[in-house]
Amino acid sequence: MNENERLYEIEKLKTVMFEIECQIQKNSDKVENYLNYQIEANKLMWDEVPAPSDLDDIAIMNQYIDEIKVNAKTREFYLQLVKRLLRMKRSPYFGRIDFKETGEVAESEIYIGIANLENGSGDIIVYDWRAPVSSMFYDYETGEAQYKCPAGIITGEVTLKRQYKILDGKINYMFNSNIKIDDEILQRILSKSADNKMKTIVTTIQREQNRIIRDESHKLLMVHGPAGSGKTSIALHRVAFLLYRYKDTISPENIVIFSPNQVFSDYISNVLPELGEENTYRTTFFEYAQKNINKTYNLEDMNDQMEYLLTAGGKDYNTRVEAIKLKSSELFKNALDKYILYMKKEGFKFCDIVFGGKIVISESELSDLFRKDYAFLPIMKRFAKIRQRFNYILKPFAKERYEEILEENANSGKYVNKKEMKARSRITVKNEMQPLIENINKMTSINAYELYYNLFRNMVSFKSLLSGVIPDSFNDICRFTLNSLDKKNLYYEDVFPVLYLKGLLGDIPSMSSIKHVIIDEAQDYTLMQYEIIKQLFKNSSFTMLADLNQSINPYLNIGAYKNIAMVFNDIKKINIKLNKTYRSTREITAFCNSMLDVGEEVEYVNRPGKKPAIIECLDENSIADLIKKDLFKEEEKDINSTAVICRTDSESRRIYQLLKKYPKVHLITKDDTKYSTGIVVVPSYLAKGLEFDRVIVFNAGSGNYISEQERKLFYTVCTRALHELYIYYCGKITPFIEGISKELYNELQAY
């Protein structure tokens, strides 16, 4: 880049910064003006109608209220505009492409930032990264290029590609590049310390990531890739793109993000605001379940189930494990389908309802209404229709009986007051009709909890629904489940079947206002959960992010991507695989990949660092002492976040007690809703999705992480590390490390 180009860029930045400053001032004035309008309208309202006494006063007050609302809404619009401009002021743009459209003589200079910026003439001087033309920055090197816009495909040539690092009005660096971003700059960005919130990747979006973010052709995107491949970041940037692309029809209220836990929801909460968008609703599947399960039941969440699986023993442990396997299987889902089908055909018995010796509605009429007339509806809606129909049929009987009683009362001579006589007659009729209403209500009532209970109680029928595939521990599973339900305990593995039954019965409201659903850690959902999600969000499109190698629960997961496709077989979908990881150093990545024997399949950024350290200690007390010593020596400037990851919550709480007297130490539990930076102590299953500069694995020996079912959990724990990974152990080390080449880590002894 020559001197003239450098000076040109400096002047360009000055022009853009001046425009931003002018617009900040202009729009800040509007924010203040509309606040004053609100205050003035409020004052006038109370001066003119201090105590509204008639319809005219109320009409005047409503006019003022409407004016106040309009002013408030307009003020909020300009306030958000100012906030966006202030973000742009820090770094107005990060890229530039010069594009010569086919058939045109002149080239267009396209500067790309987090939002559009127009000058006083209405010309765009900075393009939003989500604009169609900006896609070329991510997708093409210099040379032939094209982009898709509402007018069609625009072709041409990218003659220049330039990247910038601008901070507070100054260019830190800029360079021309034939590729989107060179490895040196990417390494520099990835080498930064982790913060307490996930950051945007808008300046480093890769071509394959951009494809996912901008996809408009598929109703379901299944995105899978290794730890650190940017799946969550991609999904959040996709949300920002959808809000930009469909701003007239989609708002943040129309999008929901399912996260693994509330700590992770908080961890990702800054990304959309940094991109200039409001946050969407973030929740967990369990939170949804809590709102739709009878409050008389004690619900176990995923974290409590994981804690049980990692710590429990005793006579019922194996039975419950087998119960979890069964209840998360396709076999069980199909059994529930057959169960409801049976209930529709034969499960309900009706009888004649008789009043005064006359049949109000016959058994055959009720049966026909249920099995023929309303057969297109789910069971609960059929019953509602039947009750509605019965009430209609009952009216002539009630009217006739009322006339009889009224005549009897009139002839009895007991009443002088006709009004009282009529009221007494109505009460008598109501009391006589009440048994009939109770009868129809009893015949047309159904309860998902009772259905679920009866399924396990009627073991012969249950076995027939399983099509002959009967687990060896079937009787024990039924006993165990009935015992827990008797105690009003709904274990995590029972929550989804009950919800699924409610859905099949027509007892789950559809979330029709939601237009797009993001499901993170999609591998940890079961087939039945996906069936529920499909029932809930019938009008939605989906982005699902998964890595089967990070299935932390060996018994509750989707098992294979084809199972998701099977559920959503009626919509257009695409399965996209990411092969590159950006999180960890090459040493940590190579070590973790070897644990699962996936090293050849996963690419990674060649960012050098320390080898993982495997440290043998005498016992757990010496591990704790060594961690304390290492953590609280002179602080390292490049280490902002450290996680001491323990296998279980109980172990985390014990280690936290040893460390809590030191500053910046936080314990993460399942009840936390905020993510804390500094030094955290966290159980293994709550660390997923998060990343830390340094990860310390507490005791990967002494029987911890020994079962093959925990291999992926251990892999997930180790892949949380960006820069440094330390694995302490005493006794015999986990077998997951024994097969790894010793060239990939350093062995140390602490005694």
Secondary structure, DSSP 8 states (H G I E B T S, - for coil): --HHHHHHHHHHHHHHHHHHHHHHHHHHHHHHHHHHHHHHHHHHHHHH-SS--SHHHHHHHHHHHHHHHHHHHHHHHHHHHHHHHHHHHH-S-SEEEEEEETT-SS-EEEEEESS-EE-TTS-EEEEETTSGGGHHHHH--SEEEEEEETTEEEEEEEEEEEEEEEETTEEEEEEE-SSSS-HHHHHHHHTS---SS----TTT--HHHHHHHT--S-SEEEEE--TTS-HHHHHHHHHHHHHHHTTTT--GGGEEEE-SSHHHHHHTTTHHHHTT----EEE-HHHHHHHHS-TTSEE--HHHHHHHHHH--STTHHHHHHHHHHHTSHHHHHHHHHHHHHHHHTS-----EEETTEEEE-HHHHHHIIIIITTTS-HHHHHHHHHHHHHHHHHHHHHHHHHHHHHHHHHHT--S-HHHHHHHHHHHHHHHHHHHHHHHHHHT---HHHHHHHHHH-HHHHHHHTTT---TTHHHHHHHHHHHHHTTEE-HHHHHHHHHHHHHHT-S---TT--EEEESSGGGS-HHHHHHHHHH-TT-EEEEEE-GGG--SSSSS--SHHHHHHHTTTS-EEEEE--EE-SS-HHHHHHHHHHHT-TTT-EE--------EEEE-SSHHHHHHHHHHHHTSS--TT--EEEEEESSHHHHHHHHHHHTTSTTEEE--TT--S---EEEEEEGGGSTT--EEEEEE--S-TTTT-SGGGHHHHHHHHTTEEEEEEEEE-SS--HHHHTS-GGGSEEEE--
